[in-house]
Amino acid sequence: MKQFVIENPVLNSSYYRLKRALRAEINESAWAALYSTTSYLFDPPKTGKIAVKVINHYGDEVLKVYEV
């Protein structure tokens, strides 16, 4: 017996998975603004350090602190 898995790109999208996990409606324009590889501009902190957290599509998290 052969088994085939057909993936639905809509059901596997980050937007849909977050919506399902939160069990809530998400404003699509707000999601589009946040789902980016570019950060919003901000003033440098007084500590001289920032933390960057990256979460991949598997849920793995990496946190790194940078001096600015």
C-alpha positions as CSV (number, residue, x, y, z in Angstrom):
1,M,0.0,0.0,0.0
2,K,1.3,3.4,-0.9
3,Q,0.5,6.5,1.0
4,F,0.6,10.0,-0.5
5,V,0.4,13.2,1.5
6,I,-0.8,16.2,-0.3
7,E,0.0,19.4,1.4
8,N,-2.3,22.4,1.2
9,P,-0.2,25.6,1.1
10,V,-3.0,27.6,2.7
11,L,-3.4,25.3,5.6
12,N,0.3,25.1,6.1
13,S,0.9,28.8,6.0
14,S,2.3,30.6,9.0
15,Y,-0.8,32.8,9.2
16,Y,-3.2,29.9,9.3
17,R,-1.1,28.0,11.9
18,L,-0.9,31.0,14.2
19,K,-4.6,31.6,13.8
20,R,-5.4,28.0,14.6
21,A,-3.0,27.9,17.6
22,L,-4.4,31.1,19.1
23,R,-8.0,30.1,18.3
24,A,-8.7,33.7,17.3
25,E,-9.0,35.9,14.3
26,I,-5.9,37.8,13.3
27,N,-5.9,41.1,11.5
28,E,-4.3,40.2,8.1
29,S,-2.7,43.7,7.6
30,A,-1.2,43.6,11.1
31,W,0.2,40.1,10.4
32,A,1.7,41.3,7.1
33,A,3.4,44.2,8.8
34,L,5.0,41.9,11.4
35,Y,5.9,39.0,9.1
36,S,9.1,40.5,7.8
37,T,12.8,40.2,7.8
38,T,13.2,43.9,8.5
39,S,12.9,45.4,12.0
40,Y,11.1,48.6,13.0
41,L,13.4,51.5,13.7
42,F,14.1,52.1,17.4
43,D,16.4,54.3,19.5
44,P,19.5,52.6,20.8
45,P,19.0,51.4,24.4
46,K,21.0,53.0,27.2
47,T,22.6,49.6,28.0
48,G,24.2,49.5,24.6
49,K,22.9,46.0,23.9
50,I,20.0,44.5,22.0
51,A,18.6,41.0,22.0
52,V,17.5,39.3,18.7
53,K,15.3,36.3,18.9
54,V,14.7,34.1,15.8
55,I,12.1,31.4,15.7
56,N,12.1,29.1,12.6
57,H,9.1,27.3,11.2
58,Y,9.8,24.3,13.4
59,G,9.5,26.3,16.5
60,D,13.2,26.3,17.3
61,E,14.4,29.5,19.0
62,V,17.7,31.2,19.1
63,L,18.5,34.3,21.2
64,K,21.6,36.4,20.7
65,V,22.6,39.6,22.4
66,Y,24.5,42.2,20.4
67,E,26.4,45.3,21.4
68,V,25.2,48.4,19.5
